[in-house]
Amino acid sequence: MTDEPLDAVDVSEFEEARAHKGSLCSIGTTPFTAEQRTKLDFVLDHRPDIPHTAIAKVLKGWSYTIAASTVGRHRKRQCTCPPADRA
């Protein structure tokens, strides 16, 4: 183990690898209509009382099969979307 201060160690390659893991987020890449996107973004950002399973069910009704776990990851901002797309 090294005695270097934590901020003196360049770990950018690890951070970059973490930020770009896996396939692209289905929520961020699905071609929702403008109205669907507005509704979805509102629910994701302002209605924590609506569970991920309910959101996934509505998406299925819109003909998009997206798992509740994917909805949860996107909602918690733990997906692969760029930060600006998850705001």
MARBA-3410 file (N, C-alpha, C, O; in Angstrom, 1 decimal):
87
0.9,-1.2,0.0,0.0,0.0,0.0,0.9,1.2,0.0,2.0,1.2,0.6 ~ 0.4,2.3,-0.7,1.2,3.5,-0.8,0.8,4.5,0.2,-0.3,4.5,0.7 ~ 1.7,5.4,0.6,1.4,6.5,1.5,1.0,7.8,0.8,0.9,8.8,1.4 ~ 0.8,7.8,-0.5,0.5,9.0,-1.3,-0.9,9.5,-0.9,-1.8,8.6,-0.5 ~ -1.1,10.8,-0.9,-2.5,11.3,-0.6,-3.5,10.8,-1.6,-3.1,10.5,-2.8
-4.7,10.5,-1.2,-5.7,9.9,-2.1,-5.9,10.7,-3.4,-6.1,10.1,-4.4 ~ -5.8,12.1,-3.3,-6.1,12.9,-4.5,-4.8,12.9,-5.4,-4.9,13.5,-6.5 ~ -3.7,12.4,-5.0,-2.5,12.4,-5.8,-2.4,11.2,-6.7,-1.6,11.1,-7.6 ~ -3.3,10.2,-6.6,-3.3,9.0,-7.4,-4.3,9.2,-8.5,-5.5,9.5,-8.3 ~ -3.8,9.1,-9.8,-4.6,9.2,-10.9,-5.4,7.9,-11.2,-4.8,6.9,-11.6
-6.7,8.0,-11.0,-7.5,6.8,-11.2,-8.5,7.1,-12.3,-9.6,6.4,-12.4 ~ -8.2,8.0,-13.2,-9.2,8.4,-14.2,-9.5,7.2,-15.1,-10.7,7.2,-15.6 ~ -8.6,6.3,-15.4,-8.9,5.2,-16.3,-10.0,4.3,-15.7,-10.8,3.7,-16.4 ~ -10.0,4.2,-14.3,-11.0,3.4,-13.6,-12.3,4.1,-13.7,-13.4,3.5,-13.9 ~ -12.3,5.4,-13.4,-13.5,6.2,-13.5,-14.2,6.2,-14.9,-15.4,6.1,-15.0
-13.3,6.3,-15.9,-13.8,6.2,-17.3,-14.5,4.9,-17.6,-15.5,4.8,-18.2 ~ -13.8,3.8,-17.2,-14.4,2.5,-17.4,-15.7,2.3,-16.7,-16.6,1.6,-17.2 ~ -15.8,2.8,-15.5,-17.0,2.7,-14.7,-18.1,3.5,-15.4,-19.3,3.0,-15.4 ~ -17.8,4.6,-15.9,-18.8,5.5,-16.5,-19.4,4.9,-17.8,-20.5,5.3,-18.2 ~ -18.7,4.1,-18.5,-19.1,3.6,-19.8,-19.2,2.1,-19.9,-18.9,1.4,-20.8
-19.8,1.5,-18.8,-19.9,0.1,-18.7,-21.2,-0.4,-19.5,-22.2,0.4,-19.6 ~ -21.2,-1.6,-19.9,-22.4,-2.2,-20.5,-23.0,-1.5,-21.7,-22.4,-0.6,-22.3 ~ -24.1,-2.1,-22.0,-24.9,-1.5,-23.2,-25.6,-0.2,-22.8,-25.7,0.1,-21.6 ~ -26.0,0.5,-23.8,-26.7,1.7,-23.5,-28.0,1.5,-22.8,-28.7,0.5,-23.0 ~ -28.4,2.5,-22.1,-29.7,2.4,-21.3,-30.9,2.4,-22.2,-31.0,3.3,-23.1
-31.8,1.5,-22.0,-33.0,1.4,-22.8,-33.9,2.6,-22.6,-34.6,3.0,-23.6 ~ -33.9,3.2,-21.4,-34.8,4.4,-21.2,-34.2,5.6,-22.0,-35.0,6.3,-22.6 ~ -32.9,5.7,-22.1,-32.3,6.8,-22.8,-32.3,6.6,-24.3,-32.2,7.6,-25.0 ~ -32.3,5.4,-24.8,-32.2,5.2,-26.2,-33.5,4.8,-26.9,-33.6,4.7,-28.2 ~ -34.6,4.6,-26.2,-35.9,4.3,-26.8,-36.5,5.5,-27.4,-36.5,6.6,-26.8
-37.0,5.4,-28.6,-37.6,6.5,-29.3,-39.0,6.9,-28.9,-40.0,6.7,-29.7 ~ -39.2,7.3,-27.7,-40.5,7.7,-27.2,-41.0,8.9,-28.0,-40.2,9.7,-28.5 ~ -42.3,9.1,-28.0,-42.8,10.3,-28.6,-42.5,11.4,-27.6,-42.2,11.2,-26.5 ~ -42.7,12.6,-28.1,-42.4,13.8,-27.2,-43.3,13.8,-26.0,-42.9,14.1,-24.9 ~ -44.6,13.4,-26.2,-45.6,13.4,-25.1,-45.2,12.2,-24.1,-45.3,12.4,-22.9
-44.8,11.1,-24.7,-44.4,10.0,-23.8,-43.2,10.3,-23.0,-43.1,10.1,-21.8 ~ -42.2,10.9,-23.6,-41.0,11.3,-22.9,-41.3,12.3,-21.8,-40.7,12.2,-20.7 ~ -42.1,13.3,-22.1,-42.5,14.3,-21.1,-43.1,13.6,-19.9,-42.8,13.9,-18.7 ~ -44.1,12.7,-20.1,-44.8,12.0,-19.0,-43.8,11.1,-18.3,-43.8,11.2,-17.0 ~ -43.0,10.4,-19.0,-42.0,9.5,-18.3,-41.0,10.2,-17.5,-40.8,9.9,-16.3
-40.4,11.3,-18.0,-39.5,12.1,-17.3,-40.1,12.7,-16.0,-39.4,12.7,-15.0 ~ -41.3,13.1,-16.1,-42.0,13.7,-15.0,-42.2,12.7,-13.9,-41.9,12.9,-12.7 ~ -42.7,11.5,-14.3,-42.9,10.4,-13.3,-41.6,10.0,-12.7,-41.5,9.8,-11.4 ~ -40.5,9.8,-13.5,-39.2,9.4,-12.9,-38.7,10.4,-12.0,-38.1,10.0,-11.0 ~ -38.8,11.7,-12.3,-38.2,12.7,-11.5,-39.1,13.2,-10.3,-38.5,13.7,-9.3
-40.4,13.2,-10.4,-41.2,13.8,-9.4,-42.2,12.9,-8.7,-43.0,13.4,-7.8 ~ -42.3,11.6,-9.1,-43.3,10.8,-8.5,-42.7,9.5,-7.9,-42.9,8.4,-8.5 ~ -41.9,9.6,-6.9,-41.2,8.4,-6.3,-42.3,7.4,-5.7,-41.9,6.3,-5.4 ~ -43.5,7.9,-5.6,-44.6,7.0,-5.1,-45.0,6.0,-6.1,-45.7,5.0,-5.8 ~ -44.7,6.2,-7.4,-45.1,5.3,-8.5,-43.9,4.3,-8.6,-42.8,4.7,-9.0
-44.1,3.0,-8.4,-43.0,2.0,-8.4,-42.5,1.7,-9.8,-43.2,2.0,-10.8 ~ -41.3,1.2,-9.9,-40.7,0.9,-11.1,-41.5,-0.1,-11.9,-41.6,0.0,-13.1 ~ -42.2,-1.0,-11.2,-43.0,-2.0,-11.9,-44.2,-1.4,-12.6,-44.5,-1.8,-13.7 ~ -44.8,-0.4,-12.0,-45.9,0.3,-12.6,-45.5,1.1,-13.9,-46.1,1.1,-14.9 ~ -44.3,1.7,-13.8,-43.8,2.4,-14.9,-43.5,1.4,-16.1,-43.8,1.7,-17.2
-42.9,0.3,-15.7,-42.6,-0.7,-16.8,-43.8,-1.2,-17.4,-43.9,-1.5,-18.6 ~ -44.9,-1.4,-16.6,-46.2,-1.8,-17.1,-46.8,-0.8,-18.1,-47.3,-1.2,-19.2 ~ -46.7,0.5,-17.8,-47.2,1.5,-18.7,-46.3,1.5,-20.0,-46.8,1.6,-21.1 ~ -45.0,1.4,-19.9,-44.1,1.3,-21.0,-44.5,0.1,-21.9,-44.5,0.3,-23.2 ~ -44.8,-1.0,-21.3,-45.3,-2.1,-22.1,-46.6,-1.8,-22.9,-46.7,-2.2,-24.0
-47.5,-1.1,-22.2,-48.7,-0.6,-22.9,-48.4,0.3,-24.0,-49.2,0.4,-25.0 ~ -47.3,1.0,-24.0,-46.8,1.8,-25.1,-46.0,1.0,-26.1,-45.5,1.6,-27.1 ~ -46.0,-0.3,-26.0,-45.3,-1.2,-26.9,-43.8,-1.2,-26.7,-43.0,-1.5,-27.6 ~ -43.3,-0.8,-25.5,-41.8,-0.9,-25.2,-41.6,-1.9,-24.0,-42.2,-1.7,-23.0 ~ -40.8,-2.9,-24.3,-40.6,-3.8,-23.2,-39.3,-3.4,-22.5,-38.2,-3.7,-23.0
-39.4,-2.8,-21.3,-38.3,-2.3,-20.5,-38.5,-2.8,-19.1,-39.6,-2.6,-18.5 ~ -37.6,-3.5,-18.6,-37.7,-4.2,-17.3,-37.8,-3.1,-16.2,-37.2,-2.0,-16.3 ~ -38.5,-3.5,-15.1,-38.6,-2.6,-13.9,-37.2,-2.3,-13.4,-37.0,-1.2,-12.9 ~ -36.3,-3.2,-13.4,-34.9,-3.0,-12.9,-34.2,-1.9,-13.7,-33.4,-1.2,-13.2 ~ -34.5,-1.9,-15.0,-33.9,-0.9,-15.9,-34.5,0.5,-15.5,-33.7,1.5,-15.5
-35.8,0.5,-15.3,-36.4,1.8,-14.9,-35.8,2.3,-13.6,-35.5,3.5,-13.4 ~ -35.6,1.4,-12.6,-35.0,1.7,-11.4,-33.5,2.2,-11.5,-33.2,3.2,-10.8 ~ -32.7,1.6,-12.3,-31.4,2.0,-12.5,-31.3,3.4,-13.1,-30.5,4.3,-12.7 ~ -32.2,3.7,-14.1,-32.3,5.0,-14.8,-32.7,6.0,-13.8,-32.2,7.1,-13.7 ~ -33.7,5.7,-13.0,-34.3,6.6,-12.0,-33.3,7.0,-11.0,-33.3,8.1,-10.5
-32.5,6.1,-10.6,-31.4,6.3,-9.5,-30.1,6.9,-10.1,-29.2,7.1,-9.4 ~ -30.2,7.1,-11.5,-29.0,7.6,-12.2,-27.8,6.7,-12.1,-26.7,7.2,-12.0 ~ -28.1,5.4,-12.1,-27.0,4.4,-12.1,-26.9,3.7,-13.4,-26.2,2.7,-13.5 ~ -27.5,4.2,-14.5,-27.4,3.6,-15.8,-26.3,4.2,-16.6,-25.5,5.0,-16.1 ~ -26.2,3.8,-17.9,-25.1,4.3,-18.7,-25.4,5.6,-19.5,-24.6,6.0,-20.3
-26.6,6.2,-19.2,-26.9,7.5,-19.9,-25.9,8.5,-19.4,-25.4,8.6,-18.3 ~ -25.5,9.4,-20.3,-24.7,10.6,-19.9,-25.5,11.4,-18.9,-26.7,11.4,-18.9 ~ -24.8,12.0,-18.0,-25.5,12.8,-16.9,-26.6,13.7,-17.4,-27.6,13.9,-16.7 ~ -26.4,14.4,-18.5,-27.3,15.4,-19.0,-28.6,14.7,-19.4,-29.7,15.3,-19.3 ~ -28.6,13.4,-19.8,-29.8,12.7,-20.2,-30.6,12.1,-19.1,-31.7,11.7,-19.2
-30.0,12.2,-17.9,-30.6,11.6,-16.7,-31.2,12.7,-15.8,-31.6,12.4,-14.7 ~ -31.1,14.0,-16.2,-31.5,15.1,-15.4,-32.9,15.2,-15.2,-33.4,16.1,-14.5
END
